[in-house]
Amino acid sequence: MGAPGRISRACWSSKAFLSYVVLDLDQDRVTAAATAGESVVFGDAGRRESLLAAGLHRAAAVAITYANTPSAMRVLHNIHELEPTLPVIVCARWTTPTLKSSLRRARRK
């Protein structure tokens, strides 16, 4: 979930994934990807309502791909609140002690 960077684009082009949903706040990217047949919707992954509307409760795993660490942390926190046992992969440009600590706690669950 997040802007379609390297990880999201890899998911889109990979036939290994059975199903996925990408949330993006850039309406032009959403429109272009949806027109190309991709499963992309306009929404803020940092908002619980968007995560739920995108089907978080049906997800087998989540990938968070943000350049902005605080934004990635907000998404990770919301996912842990809503689905505490759901596997999460986080790709952020910068890792902070807070992000590393959250990831360690998530691994122990």
N, C-alpha and C positions, 0 to 999 in steps of 0.2 A: 504494500500500500504506500502510495506516495508518488512523487513525480516519476515519469517514465525515464529513468536513467539506464545505466548498463544492466543492472539486475532485472528491472522490470521488462526491458526490451528482450533480454534473454528468455524470460518466462513467456513472453508473447510469442517468440519465434520457436520455442521448444515444443515439440510434440510429446515430450515426456510428461508434461503436466496434463492431468485429465480435465481439470477445470480450475479457473481462477477468476478473480475480480480485481481490477486495479482501480483505486480511487485517485482522482487528480483534481486539482483546483484550477487548472488551465483549460478553459472551455474549448479553445482551439485544438489542443492536443486530444481532448476527449472526443470531440467531433470527428477529427481525422482518424483516430484509432477505431472509433465505433463504426465509421463509414467503411473501414477496412475489415470489419467483422470481428474486431477484438472485443473482449469483455471489459470495457472501461466505462466508468460512470463518474459524473461530476460529484465530488464530495470531499469533505475535509476529514481525513483519517484521524485527526486529533480530537474529533467529536464522537462521543459514544454513539449518538444517534446514527451517524454515518456508518460506523462499524457494524452496528446491528442491522441497518438497512442493507448493507452489502453482504450480509449472511455470515457474520462472525460465528454464530452458534453452530453453523454447519461446517465450518472450516476444519480441515485436518491440521493445518499449520498456517502461519502468517509470516510474510517477509516484509520488513520495514526498510525502505530504501530512501533515506533522507540525507542530504548534505548537512542539515542543521541538527546538531545533537540535541538541543532542548526540545525541538519538535519531535524527534524520534523518541525521546524520553516520555513525552506526553502520550504518544500513541502506545508505547510499551506499558505505561502505567494503566491506561484505560483497558488494554487487552487483559492485563493481569487481574484487574478488578472484575471484568466481565467473564473471562474464561481463564481461571488461574492455572489450569494444567495444559493449556494449548501451547504447543511448541512454537517458538518465535525466533526468526533469524533477523538480526539487525545489521544493517550496513549503513554506517554514518561516516562522514568525512573525517570527523574528529571524535576520538573517544575521550571521555572525561572520567575522573574517578567515580562520579555518580553513576554514569552509564555502566562502567565496569562492575561496580557493586551490584547494580540491578541485574545485570546479566549473570553474575555469580549466584545471586539468590534464586533466580529463575532456574538455573541448572540443578540446584539442590531439591527443587520441588518434584 
